[in-house]
Amino acid sequence: MDALSLKAIVIIVASVTGTDGVDNYIFEKPTFKTVEECESFVRNNFVPLNLHVNKEYKMRPDTPNLFYCIHKTKYIKFLEEATKEGTQI
């Protein structure tokens, strides 16, 4: 996959709210071509997405989490920068 097509990949990242630390859950699938397409998917599928995250973290099913749609390359860059700075993610 070339760099141009990688930039077009938008992923869903859930910020898990019911844990002691700062946890993010990355959905590897599905992926989207635009942030708007991703946001529409999250709005229409919030309940099953939220249930999936809560199951993975063994939390109550009704614990709300925050969902973000971000270009995969931006998220990777964010993680690399945070790691260099020693920031807890």
C-alpha positions in Angstrom: 0.0 0.0 0.0 1.5 3.3 -1.0 1.7 6.4 1.3 -1.1 8.2 -0.6 -3.6 5.4 0.0 -2.6 5.0 3.6 -3.5 8.7 4.3 -7.0 8.0 3.0 -7.6 5.4 5.8 -9.8 6.7 8.7 -10.1 4.5 11.8 -12.3 4.6 14.9 -10.5 5.1 18.2 -12.5 4.7 21.4 -11.4 6.6 24.5 -12.4 4.2 27.3 -13.9 6.2 30.2 -14.4 3.5 32.9 -10.8 2.5 33.6 -8.2 3.8 36.1 -5.9 4.9 33.4 -6.0 6.4 29.9 -7.0 3.6 27.6 -7.8 3.7 23.9 -9.3 0.9 21.9 -8.5 1.0 18.2 -10.9 -0.6 15.8 -8.9 -2.1 12.9 -12.1 -2.8 11.0 -14.0 -1.2 9.4 -11.9 1.5 7.9 -13.3 4.5 6.0 -12.2 6.9 3.3 -13.4 10.0 5.0 -13.9 11.3 8.6 -17.5 12.1 7.7 -18.2 8.5 6.6 -16.6 7.2 9.8 -18.6 9.6 12.0 -21.9 8.6 10.3 -21.0 4.9 11.0 -20.3 5.7 14.7 -23.5 7.6 15.1 -25.5 4.8 13.5 -23.7 2.0 15.4 -22.8 3.6 18.8 -24.6 1.0 20.9 -22.8 -2.1 19.4 -19.5 -0.3 19.3 -19.8 0.8 22.9 -20.9 -2.7 24.0 -17.9 -4.2 22.2 -15.4 -1.8 24.0 -17.0 -2.5 27.4 -16.9 -6.2 26.9 -13.2 -6.0 26.0 -12.5 -4.1 29.2 -14.9 -6.1 31.3 -16.9 -3.1 32.2 -20.6 -2.6 32.7 -22.5 -2.6 29.4 -24.0 0.9 29.9 -20.6 2.7 30.6 -20.4 5.3 27.8 -17.2 5.7 25.9 -15.9 8.5 23.6 -15.4 7.7 19.9 -13.1 9.5 17.5 -12.6 9.2 13.8 -9.0 10.0 12.8 -6.8 9.4 9.8 -4.6 6.4 10.6 -1.4 8.3 9.8 -2.2 11.1 12.1 -2.9 8.6 14.9 0.3 6.8 14.3 2.2 10.1 14.4 0.4 11.1 17.6 1.5 7.8 19.3 5.1 8.2 18.1 5.3 11.8 19.5 3.7 10.8 22.8 6.1 7.9 23.1 9.1 10.2 22.5 7.8 12.6 25.1 7.1 9.8 27.6 3.4 10.8 27.7 1.0 8.2 29.0 -1.6 7.4 26.3 
